[in-house]
């Protein structure tokens, strides 16, 4: 790979470009997946405005505020009004549900501070307040790293974050890591991933002292659970490989040695993209982005890719044969039961609400389960995964695709019109369509330690299949909602055919 290929990664700059800038990202689309791919290749994908918008994602709060504070020997500073740190409040309690016996650190504290920006700070600047907060973080916690998460407020007033950091860094032992995640800089929350990894690559990752040929970097997305960590650790452990899991409950040392790993393997390709390419460009750590270990077939190929980079190809084939003996009969039983649930013997029609990375991995898994996916909803789309989307279309056929970030009205419209047998959605997303459709979650919350929340690897393929079976056996929740609550929207909204009715310029339809 030539460095010119990844010029968008420039560690001399304060931060990364937005997903709109480097990958023509959008969160506004409805139409055929093939048409979206064609538009993307021609540079015609737009990120249009909505005249009516119910919600949206925040570059800071959707991802960073709930994950960066879990880094064990670090402190997070929210350079923001106090409300921007609110999402971090629940995660200490959430992770307490993971038993120590399953690997959660016995002693941990999620330490963060906020500069608590006020009106006068917006008018006169808050540089001194940030410096004081950095010194306070050093005094209170003696951390190895201090992450500074910026906000809309600091972005709008043009606060000189690097100036403050450079002036105070000589006074503290901790490495200060500015992360430019102002909500106003991008409509796509995925820009937050890149902003965080840019800070990690620029300030934390060290030049390798030695290569650790048995070490595999695995950066896992918010929607993968503790059980996924255990399954990945189990599989790679059978190959005598160690996993460097980041970011949850990682230490600063684990970030520093990212450069020493044999490779970076994906759970979510869109989440891992910036880090993987940055580690290859700056430290010659190889990577692959697809597939992720979702389903039996993709797990096979994921392990084979790892085997290529670690010289364990024969061991991987032996492992695959061993695992197939255990898991494939269970998958076949699930497939038979799912087919038997449909009265006329046809495939069950499923509509998944997915992230972009989950879209390209979950759609083939639906097919593997014997399910039919005539449509899908994704939070975002950009140029980074075009070839993977094309591969899905070629192998599994074209499908309708809606791209939006938590727009419940649009999702209710497409769900009503498609009328699938089962709708899958994010557990923290909710959705007004739940009252009229058979709806369940497509993944669990991050700290879920129950085995049935597993999604990755062979155990995850079977656990998720059984979870879908359970969704058909018990529909009482949706039935009660339908009987006891009114519809959220007027009948005309469900009856009209265009879910992007309120998008200016017609979106990129």
Secondary structure, 3 states (H helix, E strand, C coil): CCHHHHCCCCCCCCCCCCHHHHHCCECCEEEEHHHHHHHHHCCCCCCCCECCCCCCCCCHHHHHCCCHHHCCCEEEEEECCHHHHHHHHHHHHHHCCCCHHHCCCCCCCCCEEECCCCHHHHHHCCHHHHHHHHHHHHHHHCCCEEEEEECHHHHHHCCCHHHHHHHHHHHCCCEEEEECCCHHHCCCCCHHHHHHHHHHHHHHCCCCCCCEEEEEEEECCCCCCHHHHHHHHHHHHCCCCEEEEECCCCCHHHHHHHHHEEEEEECCHHHHHHHHHHHHHHHCCEECCCCCCECHHHHHHHHHHHHHHHCCHHHHHHHHHHHHHHHHHHHHHHHHHHHHHCCCCCCCEEEEEECHHHHHHHHHHHHHCCCEEEEEEECCECHHHHHHHHHHHHHHCCCEEEECCCCHHHHHHHHHHHCCCEEEECCCCCCHHHHCCCEEECCCCCCCCCHHHCCCHHHHHHHHHHHHHHHHHCCHHHHHHHHHCCCCCCHHHHHCCCCCCCEHHHCCC
